[in-house]
């Protein structure tokens, strides 16, 4: 009887690996029907090892699905304007469908100017001001992949978002800010928290849906959430003991109703939807 009760209380896993495979399969089928090969260019500045690994993974998955993938790597000393000049060349190149910039960028590079220089119809990251504005009015087609991946996971689980209190810890451009708009567009009530938020756990304890997107190991612990909460972990950190989430995952399994795994949650969804955005850019062209 105790075993049955324990199983009943275990959170349902929002499996990004499984859903991303479904999305990738559909993307590959669409490319085969089109008979063309969408072309994605990834820009990297400097020799950040983690960035290089991420790009290799994206390249491998892209080629597997039928994309052309170009890795454009600049030395760290390059100027913002030199990168903008190269982006302008790619904007008018009809053989290139999507342009992405691998973050982080060195401090000497103006990230905002780089984002603004990518043509909105080739902006697979959804960072251009035009695409951000369209997201505000619920008309966006190119949405930041990580944020879109979260919404797809919730949609797959058939979870009703209307009226839910969503607490987002982390206000970055990749996930926190676009997610706030996506949830608002679904008629959720949204609370945004950052490093300056006072009594942050008073907010997390009230969340129906909690999104953690900071990159700080076990920032949010079991005592900081309420029974039955839906947990989306985006932020991760790596150390000698392995990969860790912003949430204390193992302790939350018996308290949350749904939860994303630390590995195989939002990560594979980000890559799948980056490539789906590239296919969309190709079709828009």
Buried (B, 14 or more C-beta within 10 A) or exposed (E): EEEEEEEEEEBEBBBBBEBBEEBBEBBBEBBEEEEEBBBBBBBBBBEBEEBBEBBEEBBEBBEEBBBBBBBBBBEEEBEBEEBBEBBEEBBEEEEBBBBBBBBEBBEEBBBEEBBBBBBBBBBBBBBBEBBBEBBEEEEBBBBBBBBBBBBBBBEBBEBEBEEBBBBBBBBBBBBBBBBBBBBBBBEBEBBBBEEEBEEBBEBBBBBBBBBBBBBBBBBBEBEBBEEEBBBBBBBBBEEEEEEBBBBBBEBBBEBBBBBBBBBBBBBBBBBBBBBBBBBBBBEEE
